[in-house]
Amino acid sequence: MKLDDFVAETLKQIIKGVVAAQEYGQTHNANINPATAVFHSAAEGQAFCQETGILLQKIGFDIAVTVNESQTASNDGESVGSISVSSTSSNSLQNSSISRVQFEVPILLPTTSKKSR
């Protein structure tokens, strides 16, 4: 996979995950990446909710993505799914790459719980 495709797909999946979390948060009195977030200049990296004054929590993600590519050439062999069966000689070439993605999502955790009716 090319780098630009990897970056685009990774960001799309992060956005999709944040949107799903936002929808869940709305039903549980939480706010994921709230528009009311204000970063405090005196306390580096700290943010609070402009409406409530409550400190936002940052949820950090550090994800390792491993990609394995393999190519097998064999004489007189069969391939069944991802299992290769060979009665004679075979050559195998495998490339592996690991990429790390790190990001944070600010969250306003619930201060009171909603009661189910």
LUMKOLRO-810645 format. One record per atom (N, C-alpha, C): residue in one letter; z, x, y. Coordinates in steps of 0.2 Angstrom, whole numbers, plus 5000, padded with zeros to 4 digits. Layout:
N
AZXY/...
//
This chain:
117
M500050044994/M500050005000/M500050045006/K499650035011/K499550075017/K500250055021/L500350105026/L500950105030/L500950035034/D500450025037/D500349965042/D500449905038/D500249895032/D500349835028/D501049835026/F501349885024/F502049885022/F502549865028/V502349895034/V502749875040/V502749795041/A502049775041/A501949705043/A502249655038/E502249675031/E502549635026/E503249635026/T503549695028/T504249695028/T504549655034/L504249665040/L504449625045/L504349545044/K503849525041/K503749455040/K504249425035/Q504449465030/Q504949445025/Q505649445029/I505849495033/I506449495037/I506449425042/I505949415045/I505849355049/I505949295045/K505649285039/K505749235035/K506449225033/G506749275031/G507449275029/G507949255035/V507849285041/V508249265047/V508149185048/V507549165048/V507449095049/V507849045044/A507749065037/A508149025032/A508849035034/A509149095036/A509849095037/A510049055043/Q509649055048/Q509749015054/Q509848935052/E509348915048/E509348845046/E510048835042/Y510248875038/Y510848865034/Y511448875039/G511448915044/G511948925049/G512048865053/Q511548825054/Q511648765058/Q512048715055/T511948715048/T512348665044/T513048685043/H513248745045/H513948775044/H514248805050/N514048785056/N514348805062/N514348875063/A513748905062/A513648975063/A512948985066/N512849045070/N512249055074/N512049125072/I511449125069/I511149185067/I510649215073/N510749275075/N510349295081/N510349245087/P510949225090/P510949175095/P510549195101/A510249145104/A509949165111/A510449175116/T511049155115/T511649165120/T511949235119/A511649275115/A511949345114/A511849385121/V512449415123/V512349455129/V512749525127/F512349585128/F512649645126/F513049675131/H513649695129/H514149715134/H514049785136/S513949805142/S513749875144/S514349925144/A514949905144/A515449945144/A515649965137/A515549915132/A515649935125/A514949935121/E514750005121/E514050015118/E514049975111/G513449945110/G513349915104/G513649845103/Q514149825107/Q514449765106/Q514049705110/A514049645107/A513749585110/A514249535109/F514249485114/F514649425113/F514249365115/C514449305113/C514149245115/C514249225122/Q513749215126/Q513849195133/Q514149135134/E514049085129/E514349015130/E515149015128/T515349055123/T515949045120/T516449105122/G516049165123/G516449225125/G516649265118/I516449235112/I516649265106/I516249325104/L516549375102/L516149435100/L515749415094/L515049445094/L514649435088/L514749485083/Q514649475077/Q514649525072/Q513949545070/K513949605069/K513249635067/K513249645059/I512749615056/I512649625049/I512149675048/G512349735045/G511849785044/G511549785037/F510949805037/F510549805031/F510249875030/D510349905024/D509949965022/D509649955016/I509049945016/I508649925010/I508249985007/A508250005001/A507750044998/A507250014994/V506650024996/V506049994992/V505750044988/T505650034982/T505350084977/T504650054975/V504150094976/V503550074973/V503350124968/N503150104962/N502950144956/N502150124955/E501750174955/E501050164953/E500950204947/S500650174941/S500550214936/S499750204933/Q499550254930/Q498850244928/Q498850284921/T498550244916/T498550274909/T497850274907/A497650324904/A496950334901/A497150354894/S496850314889/S496950324882/S496250314878/N496250354872/N495650344868/N495950294862/D495550244861/D495650204855/D496350164856/G496550144862/G497150114863/G497050044865/E497650004865/E497649934867/E498149934872/S498049884876/S498549864882/S498849794881/V499449784880/V499749724880/V500249714886/G500049674891/G500449664896/G500549734900/S501149744901/S501349814904/S501549864899/I501449844892/I501549894887/I500949924884/S500849984884/S500250014881/S500350044874/V499950024869/V500050044863/V499350084861/S499550144859/S498950194857/S499050224851/S498450234847/S498450264841/S498250334841/T498050354847/T497850424847/T498050454854/S497750504857/S498050534863/S497950494869/S498450504874/S498450464880/S498750514886/N498450504892/N498750534897/N498950484902/S499550504905/S499850454910/S500050494917/L499850454922/L499950484929/L500450434932/Q500950454935/Q501350404939/Q501550434945/N501450394951/N501650404957/N502250364959/S502750384963/S503350344965/S503450364972/S503650314976/S503850324983/S504350274985/I504850304989/I505450264991/I505450254998/S505450195001/S505450185008/S506150155010/R506450175015/R507050135017/R506950095024/V507250035024/V507149995030/V507949985032/Q508049995038/Q508749985041/Q508649935047/F509049885047/F509049845053/F509749805053/E509849775059/E510449735060/E510349665063/V510749615061/V510649545063/V511249525066/P511249505073/P511949485076/P512049415073/I512649395072/I512849335070/I513549305073/L513549245075/L514149215078/L514449175072/L514949205069/L515249175064/L515549105066/P515649055061/P516048995062/P516749005065/T516948965070/T517548965072/T517948905069/T517648855068/T517948795065/T517448775059/S517648745054/S517248715049/S517048645050/K516448625049/K516248555049/K516448525043/K516748465043/K516948425038/K516348385035/S516348385028/S515748345025/S516048265025/R515548225026/R515748155026/R515348115020/
//
